[in-house]
Amino acid sequence: MSDPYFKKEITLSGLHNPSFKTTALKKKYFSQVIIAMICLFTTVVAGANPSAPGKKQFFQFKVYHVKSNEQVKQVDQFLKAAYLPALHRAGLQNIGVLKPIANDTAAMKAIYVFIPFTSANEWAGLNERLKKDAVYQSAAKDFIVAASDHPPYERLESILMEAFAGQEQVMAPASQNAERVFELRSYESPTEELHRKKTGMFETGGEISIFDRLGFHPVFYARVISGTRMPNLMYMPVFDNMHVKDSLWDKFRNDPKWKEMSTAPENENKVSVSHIDSIVMHSTEYSDF
């Protein structure tokens, strides 16, 4: 490719304890143990302890595609006054709202909403929680039931992702400034096997370590598990300004470790990515980061 990186411990022993004189007691004890085991399993699977270290997150991008400045205003108002407050009430944090710099001149504009979840179950249950949120339903009513001849957006796209093992949690930037830019990078692969090799370069091959060493600050790395363009991976570094972005990518392209990794035959780096998208964006003033 010409552009490589514009790339209490539960035990059943009590069942045999002599103190258990009757079958009824044994059944009662057994039932309690089974219930405790189910609760423990549910806690693990559903991510009931989101602060636990090493808990791999899931991410969603909701992309509003709009044509007019009036639609941009409608989506902004909905997100700022209704949607983000509802997500916060649901316990979700580090919600990012970003707009491509190219929106200024593009015929079709986009607004990206980034939402981190502690588990897939949390993502799956969000819509039901919003249905039960009376404050949200009231604040969002005009947006949700807009007239068909005056829609607030043209299309709504959803991309669901699972964090890479190399960075399992979102790393939201600590501060905002007017010059700061986010670069959303998307790497599509021609086959699932080549996608596996490309993600392996990030997760176990050392690519994330190179980014860390050079001073990149990625918000997330993730594989796309549901979207319109698959197989695919996405990640999003944030830079203080455009000059810092360009300088860091120059360092990356010339890094000896990257050159060694990218030319290793087993990685098939020249063919593992068939299409790259790079979208440079600013965050909105009401974004969490």
Secondary structure, DSSP 8 states (H G I E B T S, - for coil): ---TT------SGGGG-TT--SHHHHHHHHHHHHHHHHHHHHHHHHTS-TTSTT---EEEEEEEEE-SHHHHHHHHHHIIIIIHHHHHHTT----EEEEEGGGGT-SSEEEEEEEEESSHHHHHTHHHHHHT-HHHHHHTHHHHT--TTS-S-SEEEEEEEEE-TT--S----S---TT-EEEEEEEE-SSHHHHHHHHHHHHTSSHHHHHHHHT--EEEEEEEEESSS-SEEEEEEEESSHHHHHHHHHHHHT-HHHHHHHH-GGG-HHHH-SEEEEEEEEE-TTS--
